[in-house]
Amino acid sequence: MDEREHFRIQMMGFLDDELSDEDRRAFVERCYADPELATELAQYRRLHDITNSMVLREPEDFEYERFFSRVAARVERRLGFVLLGVGASVTVAFLLLELFFSDAKPMLKIGVGVGLLGATLLTQSVVRVWLKLRKLDRYQGVRR
């Protein structure tokens, strides 16, 4: 342990009134001898006073309710989107099977296939960008 770290440990003991009388006297003499250490002690004393004046509160019941309601809303929303996606996928798959295994004209089959491929690519692109930008949202969780 270096000299600086030892001083900081002693300083915490000094501020918390945990040093013996002899260690306390030696610490005070050391601070008088070195103005830089005295300045650091003054800064830590202000921080110590501020933290000791803080009153910690237990969260109220409504804060727990608000938290869990937000979690429930997120789960509901995600589940809704998943079910909507699964339902749409099953419906599109059924329609494609019906279209391609029917007597429809080849141009209609190609047109529908190309259109669905384009819609799939655009949807995938939008979802990918949304997922990437969601991580970078600086205002996520901020009430607007």
N, C-alpha and C positions, 0 to 999 in steps of 0.2 A: 504494500500500500504506500503510495507516494505521500509527500508532505501535504499537498493540497487536499487530497481525499481525507486524510486524517483530520485536517482543520475543519472540513465540512461536517464530518461525523461529530467532532467536538462541538461545533456550532449548533447542530441539531440538539445535542444534549444540553447545551447552554440555554437555548431558547425554550426547551421543554422542562428546564429546571431539574435536570437529572444528574448534573455533575457534582462531585464532592466539592467541599470548600476549597481544598488545595488545587484541584483541577480547574475550578472556576476562576480562582485568582490567577493562575498561570495563563488561562485563556484570555482573560481581560488584559493582562500585561502584554501578551502577544499582539492583541488588537491595537493597543496604544502604540506599540513599537512599529507596526506596519499599517499605514493609512489605507492601503489597498484592501487589506483584510477587514479593516474597520468598515470600509464602504460596502464590502460584500455582506458583512454582518448586518448592516443597516438595511440593505435590500431584503435580505432574508427575514429580518425582524418585521418589516412591513408586510411581507407575504405571510408570515406566521400569524400576525395580528388579523389580517384579512380572513385567513382560513379559520381561525378560531372564532371569529365573529359570525361566521356563516351558520345558518340554522337549516338542517336537512329536514325536508318534509317527506312524509310517506305519500305516495300517490293516492288520490281520492278514488272512490269506486267508479265515478263516471269516466275517469281516465282509462281504467281497465276496460270498461264497456266500449269506449270509443275505439281503443286499440283492437279488441276482438271483433268489433263490427266491421272495421276496415279490412281485417284479415278475411272475415267471412265474405265480404263484398268482392275481394280479389279472387277468392276461390270460386265463388259463384260465377263471376265474369269469365274466368278461364275455363271452367267446366262448360259454360254455355257456348263459348267459341269452339271448344273441342267437339262438343256434340253437334254443333252446326256444321263444322268441317266434315265430320264423319258422315252425317246425314247427306250432305251435298255430294260427297265422294261416292257413296253407295248409289245415289240417284243417278249421277253422271255415268258411273260404271254400267248400271243397268241400261240406261239409254244408249250408251255406246254399243253394248252387246246386241241390243235389239236392232240398232241401225246397221251394224256391220254384218250381222247374220240374217238380215232381211234381203228382200229383192230390190233395195233402193239402188239408184244409179251410182256408178262409181264416182262421178264428179261430186255428188252430194256427200258421199263418204269422205272423199279427200278434203272437201271444203270444211266439213265439220271437224275432221281430224286436225287440220292445220289451225283452225280457229281455236280449238281446245288446247293445242300445243302452245299457241301464242298466249292465251289466257293463263295457262299454267306457268309459263315463264315470267309473265308480268306479276302474277301473284307471288311467286317465289322471290322475285326481286324486291317487291315492296316489303314482304315479311322479313327478308334478310336485312334490309336497310333499317327497318323499324327496330329489329333486335339489336343491331349495332348502335344506333343512336340512343336507344333506351339506356344503355350503360353510361352514356356521356351527358345525360340530362342533368345540368347543374341544379335545376329547380325541382328535382324529384322529391316528393315528400313535403314540399312547401305549399302552404295554403294560398290559394289565389283568390 
